[in-house]
Amino acid sequence: MNVLDSELATSGLLQLGLTVAGSLRDADVILFNTCSIRQHAEDKVYSALGRLTDWKGRNPHAVLGVLGCMAQKDQRLIFRRAPHVDFVLGPGQLDRLPSVVQTLLDAKTADRTPQKELLVGLPRQQWKHREVVESFRRYDPIRPVETRPRRFQALVRTMFGCDKFCTYCIVPSVRGPEQSRSPQEILDEVKTLTDQGALEITLIGQTVNSYRFKDGEKTTRLPDLLARIAEIADVRRIRFVTNYPTGMDDDLLRAVRDLPKVCKHLHVPAQSGSDAVLKRMKRNYTVDDYRQLVDRIYGTIPEASMTSDFIVGFCGETEAEFTETVDLVKHGRFKNSFIFKYSERPGTKSAELFTDDVPETVKKRRNNELLAVQDSVSLELNRRFIGRTVEVLVEGPDVSGNRLTGRTPCDRVVVFDGALSLVGTFIELAIADAAPFTLFGVRGEGLETCNSSPPP
């Protein structure tokens, strides 16, 4: 979601006639697009803003802005902690970014001292639903291809906001109420993106499987949307994230199974394997519900890969409750899981109702233990690919810069030797070796010519 917001922000500034600076030293405008999911992310932003104090003093005509979820959450606190910031703009106000930046640049060029700008959505608890919805303005313009990291991959927003109100989560407050885009608007955007060279489309939403758009008597849901996008000739792959467990109905699973272009990879966060913890989190399902979902996914789509999210050290989590989470990770056979230590967020229900009472040392230990369990599962699953041939979309150089990396339809990363001319193409690779998070492939007819091995 934040990657797409950054693309939209860049697009608006390019339309002003600005260009991307090569370095901080060359920049007239510096923007921080921020996240509020964890405290560590916010701490990094404030630290980075502090390091720009001297830069701003040397460049009084430059513009410094804070965008995104932290902007919506902290609002005027940002000005108090970083007085050199010129404006704060929430994620529901991105359409106003170009005019705000232009106004500030004009004022500074004319040696006028502009007023600080605060542009954010209305608080959900204090205003009527319709007024809050209108204050979180949807903004999904067609953006130039140069705003995307890769021409052949594109993100498309299906919906904005979240109405789940999990007790630990700040997102409903900072992203606003759920708003689904019209299917025709989404289809038009996908067609434009494919005209620009996009081969792989990823549909995104805070809970993407909550997508519903009603037009008269007709309601379009995510399975319907997937089917219509799959009809666009130039689309080769379709992905979608992130799913909420109770929204994984049979219609959606059958769409994933039956539509060849839809990747057989499902990200469905569980967050905990304990019913008591899930209740405190207000997740609205039980561990048995989630286990049945896992079995239903693999039963409907045998080749599916699943990924999940887990929070360790949530308020009151006991060793027994943590052990239940370990058991769920083993049962789920996840390709991988994103595992986080609980971070209390001011403004959430858990901060109001519960005490963050699990010591940091315990959170860290549980985090490492769960990671080790997941690594073991991931390695076992990845080793099953050795000797198989897979199709990958080549994405670019790997972290070493010496090899290329690509991704399978089931979202596994494959590293291999190859020329940069392959980037943006689909190729087939034989899998020679595997690590928990990586497959190692070779090109050719088979493994008899393979001498490739994973780096140490």
Phi, psi and omega in degrees: 000317180291326177299314179296318178302321178295322177296318180294320178297315179299318181301315180297323181284327175298324179292339175285347185099003175283159176234160180288127181284150179282338181201167176302322183299330183268355191277141169263339181225127174236127181237140173250117174265116199248161178237149179237013183298319181229154181298323183302322180297318180292320179301320180295322180294312180298323177296317180294321177298320179299322181290345180266005181301311180293321179301317181294324177296324179279344184230068185297340180272356180280160182245131179237123183227154177241124181247172166091198190294321178294327177297316179293323184284311188269332176048243186291344175301328179297318178296324181290321181277336181221079186299342182277356176287135183271326181207155179232127188221120183285170184292342177270012183234016186299334179295340183267356184301310182303316183292324179296313180297317181298317180298317180293317178297318180298316181295317182290324178296326180273010180060030172263149177267106183283156174286148176291141183252131173237114182232106184218165176282166181283147177293135186292329185283343190247355184229161177293151185304313182300319181292322178294316179303314181294333181281341173259089190279129177288141185214101181223062180287159171294125185250149180298151183299331183289351177280345183267142178301324181225130181301326190271000177231142182213144174263140178228123180282128175266331185204163182234142173086179183207140178243017186277326176056046170301141191296332184273352197254134180269349189302314180302330179283324187262342178252349175082186183291157177296133175220118179266140177280157178291143180300323181295321177299318179294315180298318178298320179294317179300318180297319177296317180296321178291326175298330178278354178114003181289131177252329182241124181249129174247116177277131183234148175194154181302318166226088193297330180279005170272001184302127175208128177231120182257127178231099186066236180271354185260130176244126177260126178247176185302316178302322178295317181296317178302316181297320182288322177293324180297340179282347179284120192302318188279353176283124179260324180222145176231128174239164174207138179211155352253149184261148173259135189307318185288350179265004181273075183274173185294328178300317180293317180296321178293325177297316178297320181292318193266342181265109185302330183282342182278123182293139183275055178228129183232123175260112184228093183300132176263321178076323178201157175254014181245128177300321181295318179291317179301324178294317178294330178281346185058053179271346172066028169208164179256169177298321179297321175303314183291319178299318178296323177298314178304312181296323180291322178297309182292331177289324180278321184233082186304329182271007184294149167247141179241144169232159185213171173241145175221143174248124175256151178077023176296158186314122175080003183297123179268172177297322179296319179292322176296319179300324176297325176293318176304316180298322180292321178298319178295319181291322187290337181051047182288141173303315170198165178228147174263115190245127185231147169279139181301134178233114182295132180246116175305138181098351177265162180293326180294325177293330180279322190263330189236162175261133176283081195254003177273120183302149181301323180296323178290318177302315182295318180296313180297322177301313181292321179295317181291323176300319180296319177297314180296319178302319180296315178296315182299317180296317180300315180294319182293326180296337178293345179275347182298128182094350180264157175257133182232153173267133176233148167265117185286124187259333180149191178295151174281184186296333179282339184081358184262341180232173175257161177227144177219176184228136178279167175300331179271017170072025174268139180274131179240128178254138183201165175274136180181169182274150180300339179296345179281344183301130180089007179244162174262129177224164176254138182230142171271133183273122184258332182202171185211146170236174183304324184245002188216140167257151180242119188243163175225150175270152179134184185283334184187191185270353184296337179262008188272124172240012185283143175217154182294147177294156181295000000 
